[in-house]
Amino acid sequence: MTDSTEDDLAARVTALMPRAKADLAELVSMPSVADARQYPPEHCRRTAEWVAAAFTEVGLEGVHLAETPDGSHAVLGHRPAPPGAPTVLLYSHYDVQPPLDDAAWHSPPFELTERDGRWYGRGAADCKGNIVMHLTALRALGADLPVGLKLVVEGSEEQGTGGLEAYVPDHVDELRADALLVCDTGNAAVGVPTATTVLRGLANVVVTVSTLAGDVHSGMFGGPAPDALAALIRMLDSLRDADGATRVNGLDATGTWSGVGYDEQQFRADAGVLDGVGLMGADTVADRLWARPAVTVLGIDCPPVVGSAAAVPAKARARVSLRVPPGADPDSAAAALTAHLEAAAPWGARVEVERESSGSPFLAATDGPAYAALDRAMREAYGRPISFLGQGGSIPLCNVLAEAIPAAELILMGVEEPRCMIHAPNESVDPTEIERMALVEALFLRHYAASAH
């Protein structure tokens, strides 16, 4: 296939799309939620074995399951590089988010369903669609693979237990490559080829507020008795200004984004903002989304409405997540959040803040040969140059890989785009994105190999 044209490669990818759909249907049917409290672990094991068999079938060697420190299993494999050729690491993950509200799905979450030109199912985009993208690209190239390959498909990314991150430092040689394709993101929109270059970091805390020895009758004691839930509400409200922008004492909230923008109306549509409801904060959507800290109250422990008693709450608790932009240290951000909450407590309420998970922000360098090869591939597949995007989420593995393999170029890309609604009910993928991004990957491997000669 060395002498075949770009059109030949595109035709091969197109011809492989029925196989891609069949593969994705089989993958989606496996409820690989890496949480034994909800789903039996054998679902993840069976999915890992399927992934291992599929990559063995496309020509990788030594494909095996490696147990990571959190007890999950990553699929690893390799293929030696031709003389003088670079090596590329292909990453994805096979575990998925739980369906959440089954009743909110318009079709069964673990059954790939085509509707209005999209393929629906949990994991269809995040991240099983990216596994299928890898397989389709490698099948299109066939035996004419111009680079060496390393493969890692992890099994606990969605749970944030850090299995692969803990595995990497002691197994760097298994993963060492010249370019790392971390395929767990996607395009700014369908048809807009994009690489993610910025990831916000993460600092989560649980804050507990106590004011009384125990709940007391609101008729007998309400008024002067300090209400723990009211205290917590005041503390959480202090994390935002009048416009709703995050304001944590000691954290810079003036960052700006210089990459591709995010149209406000498009953001409203993508996020499902209700008519008449305003966005929080000021300046551009991209500034707020990718260059500034953002606080979210993930959950509150307090009496539920149904079954609540006429009592003043003695204790209340909240889980608070802080997204941290590049340039900010997550440990310092967590310390600032903790100090802010403690200082905001009214009436001398007792406050305990427990730190949970944290992750550093990531900023990619885009001036190397891998990014040049990717830009060329995207121009050929999409007819337009590469765009650079930020992402509000966190992928701690990126910093672990960057530290372990500092000479490698790290590229974040994939089949996801805003309409995919990853992590939400009715997750879906646009099959044209699988097709075009598989072509991008195949072209990239060719162009990157040529750049080394």
GINOR-V240565 format. One record per backbone hydrogen bond with DSSP energy under -0.5 kcal/mol. CO is the residue of the C=O (numbers start at 1). NH is the residue of the N-H. Records with the same first field share a line. If there is no record, write none. Layout:
CO->NH ; NH
This chain:
1->4
5->9
6->10
7->11
8->12
9->13
10->14
11->15
12->16
13->16
14->17
16->20
17->21
18->22
19->23
20->24
21->25
22->26
23->27
24->28
25->29
27->30
29->31
30->32
31->33
32->34 ; 96
33->35
35->38 ; 39
40->43
41->44 ; 45
42->46
43->47
44->48
45->49
46->50
47->51
48->52
49->53
50->54
51->55
52->56
53->57
54->58
55->60
56->59
61->78
64->66 ; 76
66->74
68->71
72->68
74->66 ; 76
75->153
76->64
77->151
78->61
79->149
82->85
86->148
87->178 ; 179
88->150
89->91 ; 181
90->152
91->183
92->154
99->101
100->102
101->104
102->105
108->111
109->122
113->120
115->118
117->431
118->115 ; 120
119->429
120->113
121->124
123->128 ; 129
125->127 ; 130
127->130 ; 131
128->132
129->133
130->134
131->135
132->136
133->137
134->138
135->139
136->140
137->141
138->142
141->144
143->145
144->146
148->88
149->79
150->90
151->77
152->92
153->75
154->94 ; 95
156->159 ; 160 ; 161
157->160
162->166
163->69 ; 167
164->168
165->169
167->170
168->171
171->174 ; 175
172->175 ; 176
178->409
179->89 ; 181
180->182 ; 411
181->91 ; 183
182->184 ; 413
185->416
189->192
191->193
192->188 ; 189
193->387
195->197 ; 389
196->412
197->364
198->391
199->362
201->324
202->359
203->322
204->356
205->320
206->354
207->318
208->352
209->316
210->350
216->312
217->221 ; 222
218->222
221->225
226->228
227->231
228->232
229->233
230->234
231->235
232->236
233->237
234->238
236->239
237->240
239->247
241->244
243->281
245->241
247->249
248->251
252->293
263->267
264->268
265->269
266->270
267->271
268->272 ; 273
274->277
276->278
284->288
285->289
286->290 ; 291
287->291
294->323
296->298 ; 321
299->319
300->302
301->317
305->307 ; 308
309->311
310->218
311->313
312->216
313->228
314->211 ; 212
316->209
317->301
318->207 ; 320
319->298 ; 299
320->205
321->296 ; 323
322->203
323->294
324->201
325->328
328->361
329->333
330->334
331->335
332->336
333->337
334->338
335->339
336->340
337->341
338->342
339->343
340->344
341->345
342->345
346->349
350->210
352->208 ; 354
353->355
354->206
357->204
359->202
362->199
368->372
369->373
370->374
371->375
372->376
373->377
374->378
375->379
376->380
377->381
378->382 ; 383 ; 384
379->383
387->195
388->260
389->197 ; 198
391->200
393->200
395->398 ; 399
396->399 ; 400
397->401
398->402
399->403
400->404
401->405
403->406
405->408
409->180 ; 411
411->182 ; 413
412->196
413->185
416->187
417->420
418->421
420->428
421->424
424->427
427->121
429->119 ; 431
430->433 ; 434
431->435
432->436
433->437
434->438
435->439
436->440
437->441
438->442
439->443
440->444
441->445
442->446
443->447
444->448
445->449
446->450
447->451
448->452
449->452
450->453
